[in-house]
Amino acid sequence: MLRLTASVVIACLLVTATGAESASEADYNARLKALQGTIKSLQADLSKAKSNRDKLQLELQAAETTIGTLQSDIRKLAEERQRQQQKLAQLQQQKQTLTRARQQQQQEIAQQINSAYRLGGHSQLKLLLNLEQPEQVARINKYHQYVLAARAEKIDAYLGTIAEIDSLTPRIEQQAQQLRDNEAKLQQRQQALQLRQTERQATLSRLNSDISSKDEELKTLAQDRRRLEKLLEEVTSAIADLTLPGGNEPFAKRQGKMQLPASGPIIKGFGQAKVAGKLNWEGILIKAAAGTDVKAIHHGRVVFSDYLRGHGLLLIIDHGGGYMSLYAHNQALLKETGEWVSAGEAVARVGNTGGQNQTALYFEIRHQGKPTDPLRWCRKA
């Protein structure tokens, strides 16, 4: 009786825990949805063109966002092209194998027909009439039956091979056409990409020409920082008292065990001055080749995946416990707001969006909205 009671209690606890977890998940989803609405309003306000420079920034944003989409399309099309080429090669190899088998079968059938012709149409009857011993008659008769069966089997196999080759031919033609269509799409995307990259460079040049002094550069950087701070205030406020669902090890216990999101030299360090000894870096800048995978440092949920002026294509992940990681200036974003990510999973690709002149990943770690040195938490990949 005691054992039964204990089982009931445990079952009740499990149901309660599951219900609490579901409620937590639902609450998180509701908060996240509300946050998305707030961010949308914030983005709309930030997108208002109040000056000529604002208009140029919007042009840059449009160009860089389109470039990111085109680069993603090109990568997907290239991967699809590779799969199509492999499939076409497999089909062609299969046809070559069948063609060789058909030729071999033709030779074997020809040999059997030739042997039958030499024996003559009445060879079996003549042999039976010339044999006096019954056992020899039975043996010869069985041999002829075997020859006839073997000949029919080879002819059936030959006809089957021809049928397979006939069915492969249109499949090869279809695969080749798909490959040609893919190549045409890829070429179109690449041409569009070149055009948008030229437009981006022209816009960036006009933007840079507007900054004629360190003071103006400092003012621009300060505005970019305020945009990010405003965004982070909204994010932090929305998820401050929420527990991130999931049973992974807490972020705080992973200090020093995580890997940086990309491999490469750190060209700007945490706390280093940006311009004229003012506005220190609140994260680190990691130099890496364009298109390099940006990997999540820890399990979490994407709370922002969009373009933010000054930071380009930006991704923010909530890791629970008040910890967030930020990945900026990306070429493309691979995850959308609300998606779960695992440690080491690719979430973006390194780029130069946000008006950067070099390809590099800007990376931050925040606790309760405040920046902390990423190198205290992560080691080089």
C-alpha positions as CSV (number, residue, x, y, z in Angstrom):
1,M,0.0,0.0,0.0
2,L,2.9,2.3,0.9
3,R,4.6,1.5,-2.4
4,L,1.4,2.3,-4.3
5,T,1.0,5.6,-2.5
6,A,4.6,6.6,-3.3
7,S,4.0,5.8,-7.0
8,V,0.9,8.0,-7.1
9,V,2.8,10.9,-5.5
10,I,5.6,10.6,-8.0
11,A,3.1,10.4,-10.9
12,C,1.4,13.6,-9.6
13,L,4.7,15.4,-9.3
14,L,5.6,14.4,-12.8
15,V,2.3,15.7,-14.1
16,T,2.7,18.9,-12.2
17,A,6.2,19.4,-13.4
18,T,5.1,18.7,-17.0
19,G,2.3,21.2,-16.6
20,A,4.6,23.8,-15.2
21,E,7.0,23.3,-18.0
22,S,4.2,23.6,-20.6
23,A,3.0,26.8,-18.8
24,S,6.6,28.2,-18.9
25,E,6.9,27.4,-22.6
26,A,3.5,29.0,-23.3
27,D,4.5,32.1,-21.3
28,Y,7.8,32.3,-23.0
29,N,6.1,32.1,-26.5
30,A,3.6,34.8,-25.5
31,R,6.3,37.1,-24.3
32,L,8.4,36.4,-27.4
33,K,5.4,37.2,-29.7
34,A,4.8,40.5,-27.8
35,L,8.5,41.3,-28.1
36,Q,8.4,40.8,-31.8
37,G,5.6,43.4,-32.1
38,T,7.6,45.9,-30.0
39,I,10.7,45.4,-32.1
40,K,8.7,45.8,-35.3
41,S,7.5,49.2,-34.0
42,L,11.0,50.1,-32.9
43,Q,12.4,49.1,-36.3
44,A,9.7,51.2,-38.1
45,D,10.7,54.2,-36.0
46,L,14.4,53.7,-36.7
47,S,13.7,53.4,-40.4
48,K,12.2,56.8,-40.7
49,A,14.4,59.0,-42.9
50,K,15.1,62.2,-41.0
51,S,18.1,63.3,-43.1
52,N,20.0,62.6,-46.3
53,R,22.2,60.3,-44.3
54,D,19.2,58.4,-43.0
55,K,18.1,57.9,-46.6
56,L,21.5,56.6,-47.6
57,Q,21.4,54.2,-44.6
58,L,18.1,52.9,-45.7
59,E,19.5,52.4,-49.2
60,L,22.5,50.5,-47.7
61,Q,20.1,48.4,-45.6
62,A,18.0,47.5,-48.7
63,A,21.2,46.6,-50.7
64,E,22.8,44.5,-47.9
65,T,19.6,42.7,-47.1
66,T,19.1,41.8,-50.8
67,I,22.7,40.8,-51.0
68,G,22.3,38.5,-48.1
69,T,19.2,36.9,-49.7
70,L,21.0,36.5,-53.0
71,Q,24.0,34.9,-51.4
72,S,21.8,32.4,-49.6
73,D,20.0,31.6,-52.8
74,I,23.4,31.2,-54.6
75,R,24.7,28.8,-51.9
76,K,21.5,26.7,-52.0
77,L,21.5,26.6,-55.8
78,A,25.2,25.6,-55.8
79,E,24.4,22.8,-53.3
80,E,21.5,21.7,-55.4
81,R,23.6,21.7,-58.5
82,Q,26.2,19.5,-56.9
83,R,23.4,17.0,-55.9
84,Q,22.0,17.1,-59.4
85,Q,25.5,16.5,-60.9
86,Q,26.0,13.5,-58.6
87,K,22.6,12.1,-59.6
88,L,23.3,12.6,-63.3
89,A,26.7,10.9,-62.9
90,Q,25.0,7.9,-61.1
91,L,22.4,7.6,-63.8
92,Q,25.0,7.7,-66.6
93,Q,27.2,5.2,-64.8
94,Q,24.2,2.9,-64.4
95,K,23.4,3.2,-68.1
96,Q,27.0,2.3,-69.0
97,T,26.9,-0.8,-66.7
98,L,23.6,-1.9,-68.3
99,T,25.0,-1.2,-71.8
100,R,28.0,-3.5,-71.1
101,A,25.6,-6.2,-69.7
102,R,23.5,-5.9,-72.8
103,Q,26.5,-6.4,-75.1
104,Q,27.6,-9.5,-73.1
105,Q,24.1,-10.9,-73.2
106,Q,24.0,-10.4,-76.9
107,Q,27.2,-12.4,-77.4
108,E,26.0,-15.2,-75.2
109,I,22.6,-15.5,-77.0
110,A,24.4,-15.3,-80.4
111,Q,26.7,-18.2,-79.3
112,Q,23.7,-20.3,-78.2
113,I,21.8,-19.7,-81.5
114,N,24.9,-20.5,-83.5
115,S,25.3,-23.8,-81.6
116,A,21.7,-24.7,-82.1
117,Y,22.0,-24.0,-85.8
118,R,25.0,-26.3,-86.1
119,L,23.2,-29.1,-84.4
120,G,20.3,-28.7,-86.8
121,G,16.6,-28.3,-86.3
122,H,16.0,-32.1,-85.7
123,S,19.2,-32.8,-83.8
124,Q,17.3,-33.9,-80.7
125,L,15.2,-36.5,-82.6
126,K,18.2,-37.9,-84.5
127,L,20.2,-38.4,-81.3
128,L,17.2,-40.1,-79.6
129,L,16.7,-42.5,-82.6
130,N,20.5,-43.4,-82.7
131,L,20.7,-44.2,-79.0
132,E,20.0,-47.8,-77.8
133,Q,20.5,-47.4,-74.1
134,P,17.5,-45.8,-72.2
135,E,19.6,-44.0,-69.7
136,Q,21.5,-42.2,-72.5
137,V,18.1,-41.1,-74.0
138,A,17.0,-39.6,-70.7
139,R,20.3,-37.8,-70.2
140,I,20.3,-36.3,-73.7
141,N,16.7,-35.2,-73.4
142,K,17.4,-33.5,-70.1
143,Y,20.4,-31.7,-71.6
144,H,18.3,-30.3,-74.4
145,Q,15.6,-29.1,-71.9
146,Y,18.4,-27.4,-69.9
147,V,19.8,-25.7,-73.0
148,L,16.3,-24.4,-74.1
149,A,15.6,-23.1,-70.5
150,A,19.0,-21.4,-70.3
151,R,18.5,-19.8,-73.7
152,A,15.0,-18.5,-72.7
153,E,16.4,-17.1,-69.4
154,K,19.2,-15.2,-71.2
155,I,16.7,-13.8,-73.7
156,D,14.4,-12.6,-70.8
157,A,17.4,-11.1,-69.0
158,Y,18.5,-9.4,-72.3
159,L,15.0,-7.9,-72.8
160,G,14.9,-6.8,-69.2
161,T,18.2,-4.9,-69.6
162,I,16.9,-3.2,-72.8
163,A,13.8,-2.1,-70.9
164,E,16.0,-0.7,-68.0
165,I,18.1,1.3,-70.5
166,D,15.0,2.6,-72.2
167,S,13.6,3.8,-68.8
168,L,16.9,5.4,-67.8
169,T,17.3,7.5,-71.0
170,P,14.4,9.9,-70.3
171,R,15.5,10.1,-66.6
172,I,19.0,11.2,-67.7
173,E,17.5,13.7,-70.1
174,Q,15.2,15.1,-67.4
175,Q,18.1,15.3,-64.9
176,A,20.3,17.1,-67.4
177,Q,17.5,19.6,-68.1
178,Q,17.1,20.3,-64.4
179,L,20.8,20.9,-64.2
180,R,20.7,23.3,-67.1
181,D,17.8,25.2,-65.5
182,N,19.6,25.3,-62.2
183,E,22.7,26.7,-63.9
184,A,20.6,29.5,-65.6
185,K,19.1,30.4,-62.2
186,L,22.5,30.5,-60.6
187,Q,23.9,32.7,-63.3
188,Q,20.9,35.1,-62.9
189,R,21.4,35.3,-59.1
190,Q,25.2,35.9,-59.5
191,Q,24.5,38.8,-62.0
192,A,22.0,40.3,-59.6
193,L,24.4,39.9,-56.8
194,Q,27.2,41.8,-58.7
195,L,24.8,44.6,-59.4
196,R,23.6,44.9,-55.8
197,Q,27.2,44.8,-54.6
198,T,28.1,47.6,-56.9
199,E,25.1,49.6,-55.6
200,R,26.1,48.9,-52.0
201,Q,29.7,50.1,-52.6
202,A,28.4,53.3,-54.2
203,T,26.0,54.0,-51.3
204,L,28.8,53.2,-48.7
205,S,31.1,55.6,-50.5
206,R,28.5,58.4,-50.2
207,L,27.9,57.6,-46.6
208,N,31.6,57.7,-45.8
209,S,32.0,60.9,-47.6
210,D,29.5,62.5,-45.2
211,I,31.8,61.7,-42.3
212,S,34.5,64.3,-42.7
213,S,35.8,64.3,-39.1
214,K,36.4,62.1,-36.1
215,D,33.6,63.9,-34.2
216,E,31.1,62.9,-36.9
217,E,32.3,59.3,-36.9
218,L,32.0,59.2,-33.1
219,K,28.5,60.7,-33.4
220,T,27.5,58.0,-35.9
221,L,28.9,55.2,-33.7
222,A,27.1,56.6,-30.7
223,Q,23.8,56.5,-32.6
224,D,24.4,52.9,-33.6
225,R,25.1,52.0,-30.0
226,R,21.9,53.7,-28.8
227,R,19.9,51.7,-31.3
228,L,21.4,48.5,-30.1
229,E,20.9,49.5,-26.4
230,K,17.3,50.3,-27.1
231,L,16.8,47.0,-28.7
232,L,18.5,45.1,-25.9
233,E,16.4,47.0,-23.3
234,E,13.3,45.7,-25.0
235,V,14.6,42.2,-25.2
236,T,15.9,42.2,-21.6
237,S,12.6,43.6,-20.3
238,A,10.6,41.0,-22.1
239,I,12.4,37.9,-20.9
240,A,14.0,39.2,-17.6
241,D,11.9,37.0,-15.2
242,L,11.5,34.0,-17.6
243,T,13.2,30.7,-17.2
244,L,14.4,29.3,-20.6
245,P,12.6,25.9,-21.1
246,G,14.9,22.9,-21.5
247,G,17.2,20.7,-19.5
248,N,20.6,21.9,-20.7
249,E,23.5,22.9,-18.4
250,P,23.0,26.5,-17.3
251,F,25.1,29.1,-19.2
252,A,26.7,30.4,-16.0
253,K,28.3,27.0,-15.4
254,R,29.9,26.9,-18.9
255,Q,32.3,29.8,-18.2
256,G,35.6,29.1,-20.0
257,K,34.3,25.9,-21.6
258,M,32.5,27.4,-24.6
259,Q,34.1,28.1,-28.0
260,L,34.1,31.3,-29.9
261,P,31.5,31.4,-32.7
262,A,34.0,31.7,-35.5
263,S,37.7,30.9,-36.0
264,G,40.1,33.8,-36.8
265,P,42.2,36.5,-35.2
266,I,40.6,38.9,-32.8
267,I,41.2,42.3,-34.4
268,K,39.3,44.4,-31.8
269,G,39.2,43.4,-28.2
270,F,36.7,44.0,-25.4
271,G,37.2,47.5,-23.8
272,Q,39.4,48.7,-26.6
273,A,38.8,52.3,-27.7
274,K,36.9,52.8,-30.9
275,V,37.5,56.4,-32.0
276,A,39.7,59.1,-30.5
277,G,40.0,57.2,-27.2
278,K,36.2,57.2,-26.8
279,L,33.4,54.6,-27.1
280,N,35.0,51.4,-26.1
281,W,34.2,48.1,-27.8
282,E,31.6,46.2,-25.8
283,G,32.4,42.9,-27.6
284,I,35.1,41.5,-29.9
285,L,35.6,41.6,-33.6
286,I,36.8,38.3,-35.2
287,K,38.2,38.4,-38.6
288,A,37.0,35.6,-40.8
289,A,36.3,34.8,-44.5
290,A,33.0,35.8,-46.0
291,G,30.5,33.0,-45.8
292,T,32.2,31.3,-42.8
293,D,29.7,29.6,-40.5
294,V,28.8,31.5,-37.3
295,K,28.0,29.0,-34.6
296,A,25.9,29.4,-31.4
297,I,28.1,29.2,-28.3
298,H,25.4,27.6,-26.2
299,H,21.9,26.2,-26.3
300,G,19.2,28.8,-26.4
301,R,16.4,30.5,-28.4
302,V,16.7,33.2,-31.0
303,V,15.0,36.4,-29.8
304,F,16.1,38.7,-32.7
305,S,17.0,37.9,-36.3
306,D,16.9,40.9,-38.5
307,Y,18.7,44.0,-39.8
308,L,19.7,46.7,-37.3
309,R,21.3,49.9,-38.6
310,G,25.0,50.0,-37.8
311,H,25.1,46.3,-37.0
312,G,23.8,44.9,-40.2
313,L,22.2,41.4,-40.1
314,L,22.1,40.7,-36.4
315,L,21.2,37.6,-34.4
316,I,20.6,37.6,-30.7
317,I,20.2,34.3,-28.7
318,D,18.7,34.1,-25.2
319,H,20.5,31.5,-23.1
320,G,18.5,31.8,-19.9
321,G,19.6,33.1,-16.6
322,G,19.8,36.6,-18.0
323,Y,22.5,35.7,-20.5
324,M,22.4,36.6,-24.2
325,S,24.9,36.3,-27.1
326,L,24.9,38.7,-30.1
327,Y,26.3,38.1,-33.6
328,A,26.5,41.1,-35.9
329,H,27.6,42.1,-39.4
330,N,26.5,38.8,-40.9
331,Q,26.2,38.0,-44.5
332,A,23.1,35.8,-43.9
333,L,21.0,34.7,-41.0
334,L,20.2,31.0,-40.9
335,K,17.7,31.1,-38.0
336,E,14.5,33.1,-37.4
337,T,13.1,34.6,-34.2
338,G,11.7,31.9,-32.0
339,E,13.8,29.0,-33.2
340,W,15.8,26.9,-30.8
341,V,19.5,26.4,-31.4
342,S,22.1,24.0,-30.0
343,A,25.7,24.7,-29.0
344,G,27.9,24.5,-32.1
345,E,24.9,24.9,-34.6
346,A,25.4,27.3,-37.5
347,V,23.1,30.3,-37.0
348,A,24.6,32.8,-39.5
349,R,27.4,33.4,-41.9
350,V,30.2,35.9,-41.6
351,G,29.8,39.1,-43.7
352,N,30.3,42.8,-43.7
353,T,26.8,44.2,-43.4
354,G,26.1,47.3,-41.5
355,G,28.5,49.3,-43.7
356,Q,31.7,47.5,-42.8
357,N,34.7,47.6,-45.1
358,Q,36.0,44.2,-44.1
359,T,34.4,40.8,-43.4
360,A,34.4,40.1,-39.7
361,L,32.0,38.9,-37.0
362,Y,31.2,41.2,-34.1
363,F,30.4,39.1,-31.0
364,E,29.0,40.1,-27.6
365,I,27.9,38.4,-24.5
366,R,25.5,40.2,-22.2
367,H,24.3,39.5,-18.7
368,Q,21.2,41.3,-17.5
369,G,21.7,43.6,-20.5
370,K,25.2,44.6,-19.6
371,P,28.3,43.6,-21.7
372,T,30.9,41.2,-20.4
373,D,34.2,40.2,-21.9
374,P,33.5,37.2,-24.3
375,L,37.0,35.9,-23.7
376,R,36.1,35.2,-20.0
377,W,33.5,32.8,-21.3
378,C,34.8,31.4,-24.6
379,R,38.0,29.9,-25.8
380,K,39.2,30.1,-29.4
381,A,37.6,27.6,-31.8
